Amino acid sequence: MTATAESRPVTADDASRVLRDHLWMHFTNHNGRDEAEAPVIVRGAGAYLFDASGKRYLDGLAGLFAVQVGHGRAELAQAAAKQMMELSYFPLWGYGHPPAIELADRLAASAPGDLNRVFFTVSGGESVETAWKLARQYFKLAGEPTKHKVISRSMAYHGTSLGALSITGIPTAKAPFEPLVPSTQRVPNTNFYRATEHTDDYEAYGLWAADRIEEAILFEGPETVAAVFLEPVQNTGGCFVPPPGYFQRVREICDRHNVLLVSDEVICAFGRLGYAFGAQRFGYQPDIITTAKGLTSGYAPLGAVLISDKLMEPFQRQDVPFMHGSTYGGNPVGCAVALANLDIMENEDLYGHVRANEDLFRTTLEKLTDLPIVGEVRGAGYFWAVELVKDKATRERFTAEDSTRVLRDYISRELFANGLHCRTDDRAEPVIQFAPPLICDRTQFEEIEQILRTVLTGATRLL
C-alpha cells in the first residue's frame, strides 16, 4: 500500500488474500504451509470465538493465556472508552496519572511481602527485560557491580527481546538470533515425568532440582550472579508444577548467595493458578514478580513488574534514576482496563472459582489416560497439559517425523477443525496445553475432553 492509498474495510471475501499478501503473522511458517489455512477470527463471546464464516470455537487457551474474564466484556470496553475521553495518553516519565497511581496501589496491596513498587511495561517480555536491567543496575548501585548473570531453567520461555530471549532456555528459539546477551546459564526444570534422578520420590526430585541452582551459582561465582528467573508453573514443556519444598529451597539458596529471585508470572498471575500470584499459591517470597497477559485479560497491552522495597532503596538514597522506560508503559487506557478487569475478577470471585473447579478440570482431562497415546496429565489451576507418547508403558518419545506428521499435521489441525482452540507444542516433548478463560466450568471441561478424545483416538492410529 502506498502512502496515498485510501484506507478501506477488508471484506470477508478478500481477507484471506490480504492476510497472505500483507500480514506477517507471528511465529508462523510463511512458505505457504500455515498461511494457506490461517483462519480469520472476527468475534469472541464468553469462552468462545467465531471465525469469518460464523463457525464457533471453544477458546481453550484464553487467546494466549490472557483472557481471564472471557471475551466480549462490555465493562472493559466502557472503561477504555471513558478513559480515552478523559486522558488517552501521557507518559510516566517524571509524571503520574490517576489510572497508573490507582493500579499501582492496588497491585502493591495484593502482592506478597514487601513488593510495594510497581513499574509498568507493555508486555510480558518487556517485564522480564525490565527485571534483568533492574537487577543489574541495583547491584551496581549497591556496590557489587560484578553481579550481572542470570540463572534460568531448561526449556523455559521468558520473552523475545534479546535480553529476555537470552534468559529463555529453548535452543531453537534462540538460534536464529545468536549471539545473544552473554552471562545466562540453564539448570534442570521440574519435569518429574522425565526425571532421571529420584524417580520414585517427587519431593526429593524437587530438592535435587533446586540444588542444581546453587551448583550453578557456585560454578559461576556468587559474586557474578544477579538473579534466578523461574515461572511458578513452567509453560514450555507442558505445565511443570514445582514439587513440595522446591521454591522454599530456592529462596534459601538465593538468600545465602545474595541473588534475587524473580518469579516470572506473565502467565501464572491474576487467577490462572487460583490466586493473584503463583508465588502465593506455592508459598514463596520473590524479590520481583513479572506480569502482563491476565492483568487486562488481553483487552489492552499492559504489563507490570512488582518490586521489593529493598531494590528501590539505593535509587532513593542516590541521585540516580533507573535508566529504563518505554513510551506506552503504564498507558492510561491500559491501566483503566486493568482496574476494571480486576474488579470483574473480584466481584465474580474468579480466583475462588478456579480453586473450586481445579480438581474437576483435572479429573475430566485424566479420563483421557485410557488412550494409549496419553502419557500424563499435569498442571494446576486452569493451566494444564497432556503429554503424548508413542508407547505408554515405556514412555517412548515421538520422533521428529512423528511430531510433524501426527502432532502438527493431524492433531493440531483436527482440534481446530473440531472447534477447539488450544496449543500443541513439541519444543520439548509433544504436549497439548489448555488455559481457558477463568469463567469456564464443567460444560467447557467436558467439551474439551470430548473433542480431544475424538482427535487423539484418530491420532493413535497414525503411530
C-alpha positions in Angstrom: 0.0 0.0 0.0 1.4 3.4 -1.0 1.3 6.4 1.3 -1.6 7.8 -0.7 -3.7 4.6 -0.8 -7.1 5.1 0.5 -8.0 3.0 3.6 -11.0 0.7 3.2 -12.6 -2.1 5.2 -11.4 -5.6 4.3 -14.3 -7.7 3.3 -14.6 -11.4 4.3 -14.1 -12.3 0.6 -10.7 -10.8 0.3 -9.5 -11.3 3.9 -7.5 -14.4 3.0 -5.8 -12.6 0.1 -4.8 -9.6 2.2 -3.7 -11.9 5.0 -1.5 -13.8 2.6 -0.1 -10.7 0.8 0.3 -8.2 3.7 0.0 -9.6 7.2 3.2 -11.0 8.6 1.9 -13.3 11.3 3.9 -14.1 14.5 5.6 -17.4 14.9 4.1 -18.6 11.6 5.6 -20.5 8.7 5.1 -18.3 5.6 6.2 -20.7 2.9 2.5 -21.4 2.3 2.2 -24.3 4.7 0.5 -22.4 7.6 -0.8 -19.3 6.0 -2.9 -21.1 3.4 -5.2 -22.4 6.2 -4.9 -19.4 8.6 -8.4 -18.7 10.0 -9.8 -15.2 10.4 -11.3 -14.8 13.9 -13.8 -12.0 13.9 -15.6 -12.2 17.3 -15.4 -13.5 20.8 -18.2 -14.1 23.4 -17.5 -15.6 26.8 -15.4 -18.7 26.3 -16.0 -18.9 22.6 -14.5 -17.5 19.4 -16.1 -17.1 15.9 -14.5 -17.0 12.5 -15.4 -15.2 9.4 -17.8 -18.0 8.3 -19.6 -18.0 11.7 -18.1 -21.2 12.9 -17.7 -21.4 16.7 -14.6 -22.5 18.6 -14.0 -23.1 22.3 -11.1 -20.9 23.4 -9.2 -23.4 25.4 -6.2 -21.1 25.6 -7.7 -17.8 26.7 -6.4 -16.3 23.5 -2.8 -16.8 24.6 -3.1 -17.5 28.3 -4.6 -14.0 28.7 -8.4 -13.6 28.5 -9.2 -14.4 32.1 -12.7 -12.9 32.2 -13.8 -14.1 28.8 -14.4 -12.3 25.6 -16.9 -9.5 24.9 -17.0 -8.0 28.4 -18.8 -4.6 27.9 -17.4 -3.3 31.2 -13.8 -3.4 29.8 -14.8 -1.7 26.6 -16.6 1.0 28.5 -13.7 1.5 30.9 -11.4 2.0 27.9 -13.8 4.4 26.2 -14.3 6.5 29.3 -10.5 6.8 29.9 -9.9 7.7 26.2 -12.3 10.6 26.6 -10.6 11.9 29.8 -6.9 11.2 29.1 -6.0 8.9 26.3 -2.2 9.1 26.7 0.5 10.5 28.8 3.9 9.0 29.7 5.1 8.2 33.2 8.5 9.9 32.6 8.5 12.1 35.7 4.7 12.3 35.8 1.8 10.3 37.2 -1.8 10.0 36.1 -4.7 8.6 38.1 -5.2 5.2 36.5 -1.5 4.3 36.9 -1.5 5.6 40.5 -4.6 3.7 41.5 -3.5 0.5 39.7 0.0 0.6 41.4 -1.6 1.0 44.8 -4.0 -2.0 44.1 -1.2 -4.3 42.8 1.1 -3.4 45.8 -1.7 -4.2 48.2 -2.3 -7.6 46.7 1.3 -8.6 46.2 3.1 -10.9 48.7 5.6 -9.4 51.2 7.2 -6.1 50.5 6.7 -5.9 46.8 5.4 -2.4 47.1 6.9 -0.8 44.0 5.3 -1.2 40.6 7.0 -0.5 37.2 4.6 -0.6 34.3 5.5 -2.1 30.9 3.6 -3.0 27.7 4.2 -6.8 27.5 5.5 -9.8 29.4 8.8 -9.9 27.5 9.3 -6.3 28.4 8.6 -7.0 32.0 11.3 -9.7 32.0 13.7 -7.3 30.3 12.9 -4.7 32.9 13.6 -7.1 35.8 17.0 -8.1 34.4 18.0 -4.5 33.8 16.8 -3.5 37.2 18.8 -6.3 38.9 22.0 -5.3 37.1 21.7 -1.6 37.9 20.6 -2.4 41.5 23.8 -4.3 42.2 25.9 -1.6 40.7 24.4 0.9 43.0 24.7 -1.5 45.9 28.4 -1.7 45.4 28.5 -5.2 43.7 29.0 -4.3 40.1 30.1 -7.8 39.0 26.7 -9.3 39.8 25.0 -9.4 36.4 24.5 -13.0 35.4 21.1 -14.9 35.3 20.2 -18.5 36.1 17.0 -19.9 34.4 15.6 -23.3 33.6 15.9 -25.6 30.7 13.2 -25.1 28.1 11.7 -22.1 29.9 10.4 -19.3 27.8 10.8 -15.7 29.1 10.3 -13.5 26.0 11.5 -12.5 22.6 13.6 -9.3 23.2 17.3 -10.0 23.1 17.7 -9.9 26.9 14.6 -11.9 27.6 15.5 -14.3 24.8 18.9 -14.8 26.3 17.3 -15.9 29.6 15.0 -18.2 27.7 16.0 -21.9 27.7 14.7 -23.0 24.3 17.6 -23.5 21.9 15.5 -23.5 18.8 14.0 -20.1 19.7 17.5 -18.6 20.2 19.5 -20.0 17.4 18.3 -17.6 14.6 19.4 -14.5 16.7 22.7 -15.6 18.2 25.0 -14.3 19.5 22.7 -13.1 22.3 23.4 -11.3 25.6 26.0 -13.4 27.4 26.0 -14.4 31.1 23.0 -16.7 31.3 23.0 -20.3 32.5 20.5 -23.1 32.5 19.5 -25.6 35.2 17.1 -28.5 35.2 13.4 -27.9 35.2 10.9 -29.8 37.4 9.6 -32.3 34.8 9.2 -35.3 37.1 7.6 -37.4 34.4 11.0 -37.4 32.6 13.1 -37.4 35.8 16.5 -39.3 35.7 17.1 -38.6 39.4 14.9 -39.6 42.4 12.4 -41.1 40.0 10.4 -42.6 42.9 10.4 -39.5 45.2 8.7 -36.4 43.9 9.8 -34.2 46.8 13.4 -35.4 46.7 13.4 -34.7 43.0 12.3 -31.2 43.6 15.0 -30.5 46.1 17.6 -32.1 43.8 16.5 -29.7 41.0 16.6 -26.7 43.4 20.1 -27.7 44.4 21.3 -27.5 40.8 20.6 -23.8 41.0 23.1 -23.5 43.9 25.5 -25.6 42.0 25.3 -23.2 39.0 25.7 -20.1 41.2 28.8 -21.6 42.8 30.2 -22.6 39.4 29.7 -19.1 38.0 30.8 -17.4 41.3 28.2 -15.9 43.6 29.8 -12.5 43.1 28.8 -12.6 39.5 25.2 -13.9 39.7 22.4 -11.3 40.0 19.2 -13.2 39.7 17.3 -16.5 39.2 14.3 -16.3 36.9 11.6 -19.0 37.4 8.0 -19.5 36.5 5.7 -20.8 39.3 4.5 -23.4 36.8 6.8 -23.7 33.8 4.9 -23.3 30.5 7.2 -24.7 27.8 7.4 -28.5 28.0 3.9 -28.7 29.4 3.0 -27.1 32.7 5.7 -28.4 35.0 4.5 -27.9 38.6 7.1 -27.4 41.4 7.4 -30.3 43.8 6.8 -29.5 47.5 9.7 -27.6 49.1 11.2 -26.6 45.7 10.7 -22.9 45.9 11.5 -22.8 49.6 14.9 -24.3 48.9 15.4 -21.9 46.0 14.6 -19.0 48.3 17.2 -20.3 50.9 19.8 -20.6 48.1 19.2 -17.1 46.8 19.4 -15.6 50.3 22.6 -17.5 51.0 24.3 -16.0 47.9 22.6 -12.6 47.7 20.9 -13.5 44.5 17.5 -12.0 43.5 14.6 -14.4 43.0 12.4 -13.3 40.1 9.0 -15.0 39.7 8.1 -14.8 36.1 4.3 -14.8 36.3 3.4 -13.4 32.9 1.1 -16.5 32.5 0.6 -17.5 36.1 -0.6 -14.3 37.7 -4.1 -13.0 38.1 -6.0 -16.2 38.7 -4.5 -18.7 36.3 -3.5 -20.8 39.3 -6.4 -19.6 41.5 -4.5 -16.8 43.3 -3.5 -13.3 42.4 0.1 -14.6 42.1 1.6 -18.0 41.7 4.1 -17.3 44.4 1.2 -17.1 46.8 -0.1 -20.5 45.7 3.3 -22.2 46.3 4.2 -20.2 49.4 7.4 -18.4 48.4 8.6 -14.8 48.6 10.1 -13.4 45.4 12.2 -10.2 45.1 10.5 -9.3 41.8 7.3 -10.6 40.0 6.9 -10.0 36.3 3.4 -9.9 34.9 1.3 -9.0 31.8 -1.4 -11.0 30.0 -4.2 -11.6 32.6 -3.6 -8.1 34.1 -6.0 -6.7 31.4 -7.4 -10.1 30.2 -5.7 -9.2 26.9 -8.1 -6.3 26.3 -5.2 -3.8 26.2 -1.5 -4.2 26.2 -0.1 -3.8 29.7 2.5 -5.4 31.9 3.7 -4.7 35.5 6.8 -5.5 37.4 6.3 -5.8 41.1 9.5 -4.9 43.0 10.7 -5.3 46.6 11.3 -2.1 48.6 14.9 -3.1 49.1 15.6 -2.8 45.4 14.2 0.8 45.4 16.4 1.8 48.4 19.7 2.6 46.5 17.7 4.6 43.9 16.2 6.7 46.8 19.5 7.2 48.5 21.5 8.2 45.4 20.8 10.8 42.8 20.4 8.2 40.0 17.3 7.1 38.1 16.5 3.6 36.9 17.7 4.2 33.3 14.8 2.4 31.7 11.3 3.1 30.4 9.0 3.0 27.3 6.6 5.2 25.5 3.5 3.1 26.3 4.4 1.6 29.7 1.5 2.4 32.0 -0.7 3.8 29.3 -3.8 5.4 31.0 -6.2 3.4 28.9 -4.4 0.1 29.7 -4.4 0.9 33.4 -8.1 1.8 33.3 -8.9 -1.5 31.6 -6.7 -3.4 34.2 -8.6 -1.8 37.0 -12.0 -2.8 35.5 -10.6 -6.3 34.8 -9.5 -6.7 38.4 -13.0 -5.5 39.5 -14.6 -8.2 37.5 -12.4 -10.9 38.9 -13.0 -9.7 42.4 -16.8 -9.2 42.0 -17.3 -12.7 40.4 -14.7 -14.4 42.7 -12.9 -15.9 39.7 -9.9 -16.9 41.8 -12.2 -18.9 44.1 -14.0 -20.2 41.1 -10.7 -21.6 39.7 -9.8 -23.2 43.1 -13.3 -24.7 43.4 -13.2 -26.2 39.8 -9.5 -27.2 39.5 -10.0 -30.8 40.6 -12.9 -31.2 38.2 -10.8 -29.9 35.3 -8.0 -32.2 36.2 -10.2 -35.3 36.6 -12.0 -34.6 33.3 -8.7 -34.4 31.5 -7.5 -37.5 33.3 -10.3 -39.5 31.6 -8.1 -39.4 28.6 -5.4 -41.5 30.2 -7.2 -44.6 29.0 -5.9 -43.7 25.5 -2.5 -45.3 24.6 -1.2 -42.0 23.2 -1.7 -40.1 26.5 1.3 -40.3 28.8 0.5 -37.8 31.6 -1.9 -35.1 32.5 -0.3 -32.3 34.7 -0.8 -28.8 35.7 -2.5 -26.6 38.3 -5.5 -24.2 38.5 -6.7 -23.5 34.9 -3.3 -24.4 33.4 -3.0 -28.0 32.2 -1.0 -30.1 29.7 -1.5 -33.5 28.2 1.8 -35.1 27.2 1.7 -37.5 24.3 3.8 -40.7 24.0 4.4 -43.3 21.4 4.3 -46.1 24.0 2.7 -45.5 27.4 4.5 -48.4 29.1 8.0 -47.2 28.2 7.2 -43.5 27.8 8.7 -43.7 24.4 9.0 -40.2 22.8 7.7 -39.1 19.4 10.4 -39.0 16.7 10.8 -35.7 14.8 8.9 -37.3 12.0 6.1 -38.3 14.4 5.8 -34.8 15.7 5.5 -33.4 12.2 3.1 -36.0 10.8 1.0 -36.7 13.9 1.1 -33.6 16.2 1.3 -30.7 13.7 -0.2 -32.1 10.5 -3.0 -34.1 12.2 -3.7 -33.3 15.8 -3.3 -29.5 15.7 -5.4 -29.1 12.6 -8.1 -31.6 13.7 -8.5 -30.0 17.1 -9.2 -26.6 15.4 -11.4 -28.2 12.8 -13.4 -29.8 15.6 -13.9 -26.4 17.2 -11.2 -26.3 19.9 -8.5 -23.6 20.1 -5.6 -24.8 22.3 -1.9 -25.2 22.0 0.1 -28.1 20.5 3.9 -27.9 21.2 6.9 -30.1 20.7 9.8 -27.9 21.6 10.4 -30.4 24.4 8.0 -33.4 24.4 4.8 -33.3 22.4 2.1 -31.7 24.5 -1.3 -30.2 24.2 -1.9 -27.3 26.6 -5.1 -25.7 28.0 -5.6 -22.4 29.8 -9.2 -21.5 29.2 -10.9 -18.3 30.5 -11.4 -18.4 34.2 -15.2 -18.3 33.7 -15.2 -21.8 32.4 -16.8 -24.7 34.2 -17.9 -28.3 33.7 -19.6 -27.6 30.3 -16.3 -26.4 28.8 -14.2 -29.1 30.5 -16.4 -31.8 29.1 -16.3 -30.2 25.6 -12.5 -30.1 25.7 -12.3 -33.8 26.8 -14.8 -34.9 24.1 -13.0 -33.1 21.2 -9.6 -34.3 22.5 -10.8 -37.9 22.7 -12.1 -37.9 19.1 -8.9 -36.4 17.8 -6.4 -38.4 19.9 -8.2 -41.6 19.0 -7.6 -40.9 15.4 -4.0 -39.9 16.1 -3.3 -43.2 17.8 -4.0 -45.0 14.6 -1.2 -43.0 12.9 1.6 -44.2 15.2 
